[in-house]
Amino acid sequence: MGAQRTAVVTGSGRGIGKATVELLQAHGVNVIGVDLAGADINADLSTLEGREALEAGVRERCPAGIDVIVANAGVLTDDELSIQVNYFGAVETLERLRPMLRSDAPRVVVVASRSVLKPVDHAIVEACLDGDEARAVALAQQTGSPHLLYATGKRAIARWIRRNAGLPAWAGAGIALNGVAPGAVLTPMIAQRDPAEQARLAVERPMPLGGMATAEEVAALIDFLADAKNSKIAGQLIFIDGGGETLMGQEDIWEAMVNKQASTATAN
Ligand SMILES: NC(=O)c1ccc[n+]([C@@H]2O[C@H](COP(=O)([O-])OP(=O)(O)OC[C@H]3O[C@@H](n4cnc5c(N)ncnc54)[C@H](O)[C@@H]3O)[C@@H](O)[C@H]2O)c1
């Protein structure tokens, strides 16, 4: 048996984060939980102070380094918190903790969402990817379509994963960086929605393989991606929605990439 692995899991207090903590622990991983309160490290990841507390807390508890980061903390809101927590909180979690990853099979998983397939506010996505939190938040506060903000934060983090995963700082340093994109998962986040809204979403956003997911089912995918066994998957956003995404999107999702390569080759 190798040395015990250490994982940092944000949003560890309930839902998908809690199920992930329990599964990792069952597999012998030492887990540092991070949440607003009641966790190993209490930190509000929507704020600079909270992000600093996360970094300092992990440095203090894990002087020898860590092996896994699960950036899971998130909110389902129609305001700027969806940008501050779901995008900037996640990116800062990854960037601040990346230097602490040890060299033996480091793995990073971000919990995004199938909502990446919904319409988004492109100006906010660009502000996010520019790293300009003040601009992204100001745009979010002004937007006339606040219901787009959750999908916007998730689309931005999904693009950040694809932008970064193959670079020297990540795959080049042996770090497998991936995202998971759950459909509807039975957690307190969803339970807070009113029943009529839940019923409407079940029809509009189907989960053909067995209906809504449990937090444990999502945790099992995170656990695999976080394990040393995952030695080659990187930069992927894996939909865990019972096949729903295949009904919502195009069948030939690869042709756009062929066209992009062809136009790049012509330009060169
Ligand atoms: N439940 C779903 O249907 C669903 C679907 C797709 C994606 N997701 C994503 O999965 C992740 C987990 O969601 P969940 O369903 O378990 O939700 P949840 O609300 O049950 O749990 C989220 C956890 O994150 C913590 N958190 C929230 N804001 C935080 C902050 N500012 N700083 C630190 N911690 C904070 C909460 O305290 C909570 O413990 C989220 O990123 C969410 O967007 C959920």
The ligand as an SDF file (V2000), in Angstrom:
LIG
                    3D

 44 48  0  0  0  0  0  0  0  0999 V2000
  -27.9340   19.4080   -6.5020 N   0  0  0  0  0  0  0  0  0  0  0  0
  -27.9330   19.4840   -7.8300 C   0  0  0  0  0  0  0  0  0  0  0  0
  -28.9330   19.1600   -8.4940 O   0  0  0  0  0  0  0  0  0  0  0  0
  -26.7030   19.9180   -8.5470 C   0  0  0  0  0  0  0  0  0  0  0  0
  -26.6830   19.7750   -9.9430 C   0  0  0  0  0  0  0  0  0  0  0  0
  -25.5510   20.1810  -10.6500 C   0  0  0  0  0  0  0  0  0  0  0  0
  -24.4760   20.7120   -9.9750 C   0  0  0  0  0  0  0  0  0  0  0  0
  -24.5200   20.8480   -8.6240 N   0  0  0  0  0  0  0  0  0  0  0  0
  -23.3390   21.4270   -7.9710 C   0  0  0  0  0  0  0  0  0  0  0  0
  -22.8580   20.5360   -6.9950 O   0  0  0  0  0  0  0  0  0  0  0  0
  -22.1580   21.2660   -5.9850 C   0  0  0  0  0  0  0  0  0  0  0  0
  -22.6880   20.8240   -4.6360 C   0  0  0  0  0  0  0  0  0  0  0  0
  -24.0700   21.0740   -4.6000 O   0  0  0  0  0  0  0  0  0  0  0  0
  -25.0870   20.3530   -3.6330 P   0  0  0  0  0  0  0  0  0  0  0  0
  -26.2680   19.9880   -4.4360 O   0  0  0  0  0  0  0  0  0  0  0  0
  -24.3910   19.3370   -2.8210 O   0  0  0  0  0  0  0  0  0  0  0  0
  -25.5060   21.6400   -2.7710 O   0  0  0  0  0  0  0  0  0  0  0  0
  -25.7540   21.8890   -1.2290 P   0  0  0  0  0  0  0  0  0  0  0  0
  -26.3760   23.2240   -1.1610 O   0  0  0  0  0  0  0  0  0  0  0  0
  -26.4720   20.7350   -0.6470 O   0  0  0  0  0  0  0  0  0  0  0  0
  -24.2700   21.9230   -0.6300 O   0  0  0  0  0  0  0  0  0  0  0  0
  -23.3760   22.9410   -0.9980 C   0  0  0  0  0  0  0  0  0  0  0  0
  -22.3540   23.1210    0.1060 C   0  0  0  0  0  0  0  0  0  0  0  0
  -21.4870   24.2060   -0.2810 O   0  0  0  0  0  0  0  0  0  0  0  0
  -21.3490   25.0790    0.8310 C   0  0  0  0  0  0  0  0  0  0  0  0
  -21.1170   26.4670    0.4130 N   0  0  0  0  0  0  0  0  0  0  0  0
  -22.0120   27.2890   -0.1870 C   0  0  0  0  0  0  0  0  0  0  0  0
  -21.4870   28.5070   -0.3260 N   0  0  0  0  0  0  0  0  0  0  0  0
  -20.2310   28.4560    0.1770 C   0  0  0  0  0  0  0  0  0  0  0  0
  -19.2090   29.4230    0.3310 C   0  0  0  0  0  0  0  0  0  0  0  0
  -19.3780   30.6980   -0.0420 N   0  0  0  0  0  0  0  0  0  0  0  0
  -18.0450   29.0380    0.9030 N   0  0  0  0  0  0  0  0  0  0  0  0
  -17.8800   27.7700    1.3180 C   0  0  0  0  0  0  0  0  0  0  0  0
  -18.8160   26.8070    1.1990 N   0  0  0  0  0  0  0  0  0  0  0  0
  -19.9900   27.1640    0.6570 C   0  0  0  0  0  0  0  0  0  0  0  0
  -22.6880   24.9710    1.5720 C   0  0  0  0  0  0  0  0  0  0  0  0
  -22.5800   25.4290    2.9090 O   0  0  0  0  0  0  0  0  0  0  0  0
  -23.0070   23.5020    1.4380 C   0  0  0  0  0  0  0  0  0  0  0  0
  -22.4730   22.7190    2.4880 O   0  0  0  0  0  0  0  0  0  0  0  0
  -22.4080   22.7390   -6.2870 C   0  0  0  0  0  0  0  0  0  0  0  0
  -21.2910   23.2820   -6.9390 O   0  0  0  0  0  0  0  0  0  0  0  0
  -23.6070   22.7030   -7.2190 C   0  0  0  0  0  0  0  0  0  0  0  0
  -23.6800   23.8240   -8.0490 O   0  0  0  0  0  0  0  0  0  0  0  0
  -25.6140   20.4650   -7.8820 C   0  0  0  0  0  0  0  0  0  0  0  0
  1  2  1  0
  2  3  2  0
  2  4  1  0
  4  5  1  0
  4 44  2  0
  5  6  2  0
  6  7  1  0
  7  8  2  0
  8  9  1  0
  8 44  1  0
  9 10  1  0
  9 42  1  0
 10 11  1  0
 11 12  1  0
 11 40  1  0
 12 13  1  0
 13 14  1  0
 14 15  2  0
 14 16  1  0
 14 17  1  0
 17 18  1  0
 18 19  2  0
 18 20  1  0
 18 21  1  0
 21 22  1  0
 22 23  1  0
 23 24  1  0
 23 38  1  0
 24 25  1  0
 25 26  1  0
 25 36  1  0
 26 27  1  0
 26 35  1  0
 27 28  2  0
 28 29  1  0
 29 30  1  0
 29 35  2  0
 30 31  1  0
 30 32  2  0
 32 33  1  0
 33 34  2  0
 34 35  1  0
 36 37  1  0
 36 38  1  0
 38 39  1  0
 40 41  1  0
 40 42  1  0
 42 43  1  0
M  CHG  2   8   1  16  -1
M  END
$$$$
